[in-house]
Amino acid sequence: MKKILTILFFIYATSLAFAQEFYYYNGAKMTLQEIGNKYLTIVNNTNDDNTRNTYISSSNTIVIGNNTIQEYQIERGNKSLSQLKALIGVSENTYLLPCYSLGGLELAPNGYLDVKLFNANDSTKLTSVANLYRLSIVKRNKYMPLWYKLNITRETTLSIIDIANSIYETGEFASSSPSFHFEANEISYDPMVFQQWGLYNSQYDDIDISASRAWNYATGLGINIAIVDEGFDINHQDLSSNVTCSYDANADSIPCAKIGSHGTHCAGIAAALRNNNLHISGVAPDANLMLTNYAGGQSSDNEALANGINWAWKNGADVISCSWRTNPCDIIREAIDSAVTRGRNGKGCVFVKSAGNTGGSITFPGDYREEVISVANIQKNGVVNGSSSHGSNMFVIAPGTNIISTIPNNTVMYKTGTSMAAPHVAGLAALILERNPDLTNYEVREIIGTNTKKVGNMSYDMLKEFGTWNEYYGYGLVDAYESVINTPLLYNGY
């Protein structure tokens, strides 16, 4: 056995290419497709040699057990492993591997290996191969005692995939397979969810709000989101089950009979149903939707806008989402003052507002007071849309360009604007409040602002209350997963 393994070791060590692109499952070879522009380094116990050149895009850092995994976006072409390492900026002895895909699932080798013995007496054989390949035996599985987990060390030189295959091919072990890091969440069973790049961006890694991971912790259940807009289609199959009440602010009557494409689109982004096999999923798919309209015919009215805000907080809105602009006026200012100070029994409604699409200063009331969460619009590549407004009250950015969501008559459409960015943040606020409904609106803003992704093409060169900031991106791209896991829980074990 040792002779065979030594030969395999020599063959791999003299090759400049990644030799094998499969692993064994149930005795059969599972073919792996190498992703041509994504490579990773795996460093055991330390990341001292994981420094990279600043001009190489490092898209993700993952810590699994004792291993730090750093992903890089870089075209290999005809470069050898040594040339790739030099280009990335890591030392020659750094462990470097490509990423793979299998059936659409992206797999990143994480440096670990799972081996099953034929019987308990074979543990000496396991020790021998671990020594041969310079691996450490991490642990024995307490539920399946014939299974062991092995890990690379600083002395490991072969690909963990090749090592796993070689161990299995000796015939001395029942199973041997590499361990991978992957995104386990299936997001949802809604047919268009993979067109929702704001929830999961398959083209630009991590330029999304990380919604699928957040849904393991919260879905907005029991939280009320008021969409103060032109009205929305309460009979839309992706919205109807979440609608709890409505108000016609223009006519000062209940219910609201107005239906608008813009309002329906915003409502779907915030809280469309999930896993109903229809269309899309909202950021907070189990939240309650409250509908209020501000328009009558083709006109808008500031009193109607103020009435809609006041009706929302007086009727239990936790989050108020507004994707519109108006002239600075006292009646709107007073309605907002009431919502953010008196709403939610004094804890204050979370008030979310689109920043505006003028390319200039933030439009009113997004620039009114710090409790108004002003949201800019980013594109799929993480760069702020040129039409998005900016200014001193900018709080965060969210997906707002080419966003697919619901429109009347059980259909969907793509729309662009800060109008689409704001309800992403409104949905996030609902996730946070499900985790802890006792939070004040300040505490919700603090959680959102301190758990962002610093994306884009500008430096965050100003230090403000919740971290580094700039006037175009605010504190950065909202991160639903980091926000919900860093929300202090109301009860132990909640």
C-alpha positions in Angstrom: 0.0 0.0 0.0 2.8 2.4 0.9 4.5 1.8 -2.4 1.4 2.7 -4.3 0.8 5.8 -2.4 4.4 6.9 -2.8 4.1 6.5 -6.6 0.9 8.6 -6.6 2.6 11.2 -4.4 5.5 11.5 -6.9 3.2 11.8 -9.9 1.3 14.7 -8.3 4.3 16.5 -7.0 5.9 16.6 -10.4 2.7 18.0 -12.1 1.9 21.6 -12.5 -1.8 20.9 -13.1 -4.6 19.9 -10.8 -4.5 16.2 -11.6 -7.9 14.9 -10.6 -11.4 16.4 -10.8 -13.6 13.8 -9.1 -14.2 12.2 -5.7 -15.7 8.9 -4.7 -19.3 8.5 -3.6 -20.7 5.1 -2.9 -17.8 3.6 -4.9 -18.5 5.7 -8.0 -16.6 8.7 -9.3 -18.4 12.0 -9.0 -17.1 14.4 -11.6 -16.2 17.9 -10.5 -16.2 20.9 -12.8 -13.3 23.2 -12.0 -14.4 26.9 -11.8 -11.9 28.6 -14.0 -11.5 31.9 -12.1 -12.0 31.0 -8.5 -9.1 29.7 -6.3 -8.6 29.4 -2.6 -5.9 29.2 -0.1 -6.2 27.0 3.0 -4.1 27.9 6.0 -4.0 25.7 9.0 -4.0 27.4 12.4 -2.5 30.6 11.2 -3.0 33.1 8.4 0.5 34.6 8.6 1.3 33.6 5.0 -2.2 34.5 3.7 -1.3 38.1 2.7 -2.3 39.0 -0.8 -1.6 41.6 -3.4 -4.1 44.4 -3.1 -5.0 44.3 -6.8 -6.3 40.7 -6.6 -10.0 40.4 -5.6 -10.4 38.4 -2.4 -14.1 37.6 -2.4 -14.6 35.6 0.8 -13.0 34.5 4.0 -14.3 31.4 5.7 -13.1 29.9 9.0 -13.8 26.2 9.5 -12.4 24.6 12.5 -8.6 25.3 12.5 -8.6 26.3 8.8 -8.8 29.8 7.3 -10.0 29.7 3.7 -9.5 32.7 1.5 -11.2 32.8 -1.9 -9.7 34.7 -4.9 -11.1 35.7 -8.2 -8.3 35.3 -10.8 -8.0 33.8 -14.2 -5.5 30.9 -14.3 -4.9 30.6 -18.1 -1.7 28.7 -18.6 -0.2 29.8 -15.3 1.4 27.2 -13.0 0.6 26.9 -9.4 3.7 28.7 -8.5 2.9 31.6 -10.8 -0.7 31.8 -9.4 0.7 32.0 -5.9 3.1 34.7 -6.9 0.3 36.7 -8.6 -2.0 36.3 -5.6 0.8 37.3 -3.3 1.1 34.3 -1.0 4.2 32.2 -0.2 5.3 29.2 -2.3 4.3 26.7 0.4 0.7 28.1 0.7 -1.9 25.4 0.1 -3.7 26.5 -3.1 -6.7 24.8 -4.8 -9.4 25.6 -7.3 -13.1 25.8 -6.4 -15.5 23.3 -8.1 -19.1 23.0 -9.1 -21.3 19.9 -9.0 -24.8 20.0 -10.3 -24.9 23.8 -9.8 -23.6 23.6 -6.3 -20.3 25.4 -5.7 -17.9 23.4 -3.7 -14.8 24.9 -1.9 -12.4 22.3 -0.5 -11.9 23.1 3.2 -8.8 21.1 4.0 -10.7 18.3 5.8 -11.2 14.7 4.9 -13.7 12.1 6.1 -12.6 8.5 6.2 -14.5 5.4 7.2 -12.8 2.2 8.4 -14.0 -1.3 7.6 -13.6 -2.2 11.3 -12.3 -0.6 14.5 -9.1 -2.5 14.2 -8.1 -0.6 11.1 -7.2 2.5 13.1 -3.5 1.7 12.7 -3.9 1.9 8.9 -5.5 5.3 9.3 -2.5 6.4 11.3 -0.2 5.2 8.6 -1.9 7.1 5.7 -2.2 10.2 7.9 1.6 10.1 8.5 2.3 9.5 4.8 0.3 12.4 3.6 1.2 14.7 6.6 -2.3 14.9 7.9 -3.6 15.2 11.4 -6.3 13.0 12.8 -8.8 15.4 14.2 -11.5 13.3 15.8 -13.5 10.1 15.7 -17.3 10.6 15.0 -19.2 9.9 18.2 -22.3 8.9 16.4 -20.7 6.8 13.7 -17.5 5.4 15.4 -16.0 4.0 12.2 -15.7 7.5 10.7 -12.8 9.8 11.3 -12.0 13.4 10.3 -8.5 14.3 9.2 -7.1 17.7 8.4 -4.2 19.2 6.5 -1.1 20.5 8.3 1.5 23.0 7.2 3.5 20.0 5.8 0.7 18.8 3.6 1.6 19.2 -0.1 -0.9 17.2 -2.1 -4.5 18.2 -3.0 -6.9 17.0 -0.4 -9.1 15.7 -3.2 -6.2 13.6 -4.6 -5.4 12.4 -1.1 -9.0 11.3 -0.5 -9.1 9.4 -3.9 -5.7 7.7 -3.3 -6.8 6.5 0.2 -10.0 5.0 -1.2 -8.2 3.4 -4.2 -6.0 1.4 -1.8 -9.1 -0.7 -1.0 -8.1 -0.6 2.6 -10.9 1.8 3.7 -14.7 1.7 3.3 -14.9 5.3 2.3 -12.7 8.4 1.8 -13.9 11.7 0.6 -12.9 15.4 0.8 -14.9 17.8 2.8 -16.2 20.9 1.1 -17.6 24.3 2.2 -20.8 25.2 0.3 -24.0 27.2 0.7 -26.4 24.7 2.1 -29.5 26.8 2.0 -31.8 26.2 -1.0 -33.1 29.8 -0.7 -36.7 29.0 -1.6 -38.8 26.9 -3.9 -40.2 30.0 -5.7 -39.4 29.6 -9.4 -37.9 33.1 -9.9 -35.9 33.4 -6.7 -32.6 33.0 -8.5 -33.5 36.0 -10.6 -33.5 38.0 -7.3 -29.9 38.9 -7.3 -30.5 41.1 -4.2 -31.2 37.9 -2.2 -28.5 35.8 -3.8 -26.1 37.1 -6.3 -24.6 34.2 -8.3 -22.5 36.5 -10.6 -20.8 38.7 -8.0 -20.0 36.8 -4.8 -21.5 38.3 -1.7 -22.9 41.4 -3.4 -26.4 40.6 -2.0 -28.0 40.9 1.4 -27.4 37.3 2.5 -31.1 36.6 3.0 -31.1 32.9 2.7 -28.7 32.4 5.6 -30.7 34.9 7.7 -33.9 32.9 7.1 -32.5 30.1 9.3 -33.0 32.6 12.2 -35.9 34.9 11.2 -38.5 35.4 8.5 -40.4 38.4 9.9 -43.1 36.4 11.6 -45.5 38.6 13.6 -43.9 41.9 12.5 -46.0 44.5 10.7 -44.6 46.3 7.6 -46.6 49.3 6.4 -46.1 50.1 2.7 -47.0 53.8 2.4 -47.3 54.0 -1.4 -49.9 54.3 -4.2 -51.6 51.1 -3.0 -50.9 47.5 -4.0 -52.7 44.5 -5.3 -53.9 42.8 -2.1 -55.2 39.9 -4.2 -51.8 39.1 -5.7 -51.1 35.4 -4.9 -47.7 36.2 -3.7 -48.9 38.9 -1.3 -52.5 38.2 -0.3 -51.8 35.8 2.6 -49.6 38.4 4.3 -52.0 41.3 4.0 -53.6 42.2 7.4 -55.2 45.6 6.9 -55.4 48.6 4.6 -56.3 52.2 4.6 -57.2 54.7 1.8 -55.3 57.8 3.0 -56.7 60.0 0.2 -60.3 59.2 1.0 -59.7 58.7 4.7 -61.6 55.4 4.6 -61.1 51.6 5.1 -60.3 49.5 3.2 -58.0 50.8 0.5 -59.3 50.1 -3.0 -56.3 51.6 -4.9 -54.0 49.3 -6.8 -50.6 50.5 -8.1 -47.7 48.8 -9.9 -45.1 50.7 -7.9 -46.6 49.9 -4.5 -47.2 46.2 -5.4 -43.6 46.0 -6.5 -42.3 47.4 -3.2 -44.6 45.2 -1.2 -43.3 42.1 -2.9 -39.6 43.0 -2.2 -40.4 43.5 1.4 -42.7 40.5 2.1 -43.7 38.3 -0.8 -44.6 34.8 0.3 -41.8 32.2 0.3 -42.0 28.5 -0.8 -45.4 28.8 -2.3 -44.0 27.8 -5.8 -45.1 31.2 -7.1 -42.9 34.0 -8.5 -40.5 35.3 -5.9 -39.8 35.6 -2.2 -39.7 38.8 -0.1 -36.9 39.6 2.3 -39.3 39.0 5.3 -41.6 36.4 3.7 -43.7 35.8 6.9 -44.2 39.5 7.9 -47.6 41.1 7.9 -48.3 43.7 5.2 -50.2 46.8 6.0 -51.4 48.8 3.0 -52.0 52.5 2.8 -52.2 54.6 -0.3 -51.5 58.3 -0.7 -52.7 59.0 -4.3 -56.0 59.8 -5.8 -56.0 59.6 -9.6 -52.8 61.0 -10.9 -52.2 63.3 -8.0 -50.4 63.0 -4.7 -51.2 65.1 -1.6 -49.0 65.8 1.5 -51.9 65.5 3.9 -52.7 62.0 2.5 -49.0 61.1 2.9 -49.1 62.3 6.5 -52.4 60.5 7.1 -50.9 57.3 5.8 -47.9 57.5 8.1 -50.1 58.4 11.1 -52.6 55.6 10.4 -49.7 53.1 10.1 -48.1 53.8 13.5 -51.4 54.2 15.3 -52.5 50.8 13.9 -49.5 48.8 15.0 -46.9 49.2 12.2 -43.4 48.1 13.4 -41.7 49.2 10.1 -42.9 51.9 7.7 -41.5 51.8 4.2 -41.7 54.9 2.0 -40.5 55.0 -1.6 -41.6 58.5 -2.7 -40.5 62.1 -2.5 -42.2 65.4 -1.7 -41.4 69.0 -1.0 -40.2 69.8 2.6 -43.4 70.5 4.6 -44.4 70.6 8.2 -47.3 68.2 8.0 -45.0 65.4 6.8 -42.3 66.3 9.3 -44.8 66.1 12.2 -46.2 62.7 11.0 -42.7 61.3 10.9 -41.9 62.8 14.3 -44.9 61.0 15.8 -44.0 57.7 14.1 -40.4 57.5 15.2 -41.1 58.7 18.8 -44.6 57.4 19.7 -44.9 54.3 17.4 -44.5 50.8 18.9 -45.5 52.0 22.4 -42.8 54.6 22.5 -40.0 52.4 21.1 -40.4 54.1 17.7 -41.3 52.7 14.3 -38.4 51.9 12.1 -38.8 54.4 9.3 -37.2 53.5 5.9 -37.1 55.9 3.0 -35.7 55.8 -0.5 -32.8 58.2 -0.9 -34.0 59.5 -4.3 -33.1 59.1 -8.0 -31.9 62.6 -8.9 -28.2 61.8 -8.6 -28.0 64.9 -6.4 -29.0 65.5 -2.8 -31.2 63.1 -0.8 -34.8 64.0 -1.4 -37.2 65.0 1.4 -38.0 63.4 3.8 -35.0 61.1 3.5 -32.8 64.0 4.6 -35.1 65.1 7.4 -33.8 63.5 10.6 -31.4 60.7 11.6 -34.2 58.3 12.5 -35.1 58.2 8.9 -33.1 55.3 7.3 -32.2 56.7 3.9 -31.3 54.0 1.4 -29.3 54.2 -1.8 -29.5 52.0 -4.8 -26.6 49.6 -5.8 -26.2 47.7 -9.0 -25.5 43.9 -9.3 -21.7 44.5 -9.3 -21.9 46.4 -5.9 -21.4 49.9 -7.4 -23.9 52.6 -6.5 -26.3 53.5 -9.3 -25.4 56.9 -10.8 -28.9 58.1 -10.4 -29.0 57.4 -6.7 -29.0 60.5 -4.5 -26.4 61.1 -1.8 -25.8 63.2 1.2 -25.1 63.5 4.9 -28.1 61.5 6.0 -27.3 58.5 3.8 -27.5 55.4 6.0 -27.1 52.3 3.9 -27.3 50.9 0.4 -29.4 48.0 -0.9 -30.1 46.3 -4.2 -32.2 48.6 -6.4 -31.2 48.0 -10.0 -33.1 45.5 -12.2 -35.1 44.1 -9.3 -37.8 41.6 -10.1 -40.9 41.7 -7.9 -44.7 41.6 -7.9 -47.0 43.8 -10.0 -50.8 43.7 -10.2 -52.7 40.7 -11.8 -50.4 38.0 -10.4 -47.4 38.9 -12.6 -43.9 40.3 -12.0 -41.7 42.9 -13.5 -38.2 44.3 -13.2 -37.9 47.9 -11.9 -35.0 50.1 -10.9 -34.6 52.9 -8.4 -34.1 53.7 -4.7 -37.8 52.8 -4.5 -36.7 49.2 -4.8 -33.8 49.5 -2.4 -35.9 50.8 0.5 -38.2 47.8 1.0 -35.1 45.5 1.1 -34.2 47.3 4.3 -37.7 47.4 5.6 -37.8 43.6 5.3 -34.5 43.4 7.1 -35.8 45.5 10.0 -38.7 43.0 10.3 -36.2 40.1 10.5 -34.4 41.9 13.3 -37.6 42.8 15.2 -38.8 39.2 15.0 -35.6 38.2 16.9 -36.2 40.9 19.5 -39.4 43.0 19.3 -38.4 45.0 22.3 -35.6 46.8 20.4 -36.0 50.6 20.0 -35.8 52.0 16.5 -32.3 53.3 17.5 -31.2 49.8 18.4 -32.5 48.5 15.1 -30.6 51.2 13.2 -27.5 50.4 15.2 -27.7 46.7 14.3 -28.2 47.5 10.6 -25.5 50.1 10.5 -22.8 48.1 12.3 -23.3 44.9 10.3 -22.9 46.0 6.7 -20.7 44.9 3.8 -18.2 47.5 2.7 -18.7 47.2 -1.0 -18.4 49.6 -3.9 -15.8 51.7 -5.6 -15.3 54.4 -3.0 -13.5 54.5 0.3 -15.4 54.6 3.6 -13.2 57.4 4.9 -15.4 59.0 7.5 -16.0 57.6 11.0 -19.5 58.1 12.2 -21.6 56.7 15.0 -22.0 53.1 13.6 -18.7 52.8 11.8 -16.9 53.9 8.7 -19.1 55.8 6.2 -19.4 57.8 3.0 -22.1 59.9 1.6 -22.9 57.6 -1.4 -22.9 54.2 0.3 -23.6 55.2 3.9 -22.4 52.5 6.2 -22.4 50.0 3.3 -24.6 47.2 1.9 -27.1 45.7 4.4 -26.3 42.2 5.5 -29.3 40.3 6.8 -27.4 37.3 8.1 -24.9 39.3 10.2 -27.7 41.6 11.4 -29.9 38.8 12.7 -27.2 36.7 14.3 -25.9 39.9 16.1 -29.4 40.9 17.3 -29.5 40.5 21.1 -32.2 38.0 21.9 -35.2 38.9 24.1 -35.3 35.6 25.9 -32.7 32.9 26.7 -33.0 30.2 24.1 -35.4 32.3 21.9 
